[in-house]
């Protein structure tokens, strides 16, 4: 991913966060509540995905280490 794309995604994320904050906390609109729900669901998906990839990597590393130990002995 290029530097420009990363910067664009970061700017869009900040704009989304500010718009959500203003619409939900300041104006207390239904759209702000919906955006907060989307943000919460995205956070849950990100946490579950991170845990999944950590476990997946750990299992691959464990299998790799076990195969290497057998070949050394």
N, C-alpha and C positions, 0 to 999 in steps of 0.2 A: 504494500500500500504506500502510495507516495506521500510526501510530507504535506502537500497541498490538500490531499483527500483527508488526511488525519486532522488537519486544521479546520477544514470545512465541517467534519463530523463533530469536532469539539465545539465549534461555534453554534451549530444547530442544537447540540445538547444543552448548552448554556441558555440559548434563547428559549428552548422548550421549558427548561427549569424555571426561568424568570416568568414566562407567560403563565405557567401552572401556578406559581406562587401568587402572582397578582390575581388571577382569576379565581383561585380557591380561597386564599386567606384574606385578601383585601376586598374583593367584590363579592365573594361567596356565591358564585354562579354554579349551575349544574355542569357546565362545560369544564370548569376548574375541577370539580369533583371527579368527573370522568377522566380527566387528564391525570389526576392524582392516582386513580385506580390503575390506569395504564402504567404509570411510573412504578407503582408498587408491584404489579405483576412482572414488569421488566426486571425489577430488583430480585424477585423470587426466582425467575428463570436464570438470571445471571449467577446467583448463589448456587442453585442446583446444578447448573452447567459446570461451574468451577469445581464443585465437589465431585461430579462425575468424571471430569478430565483428570483430576488428581488421583482418584481411585483407579481409573483406567491406566494411567501412567505407572502407578505403583504396582499393579498386577503385571504389566509388561516388564517392568524392571525386575520384579521377583522371578518371573519365568526366565528372563535372560540370565540372571545371576545363578539360578539353579542349573541351567544348561551349561554355563561356563564352569561351574564347580565340578560337574560330572566329567567334562572333557579334560580338566586339569589332573584329576585323580586317575 
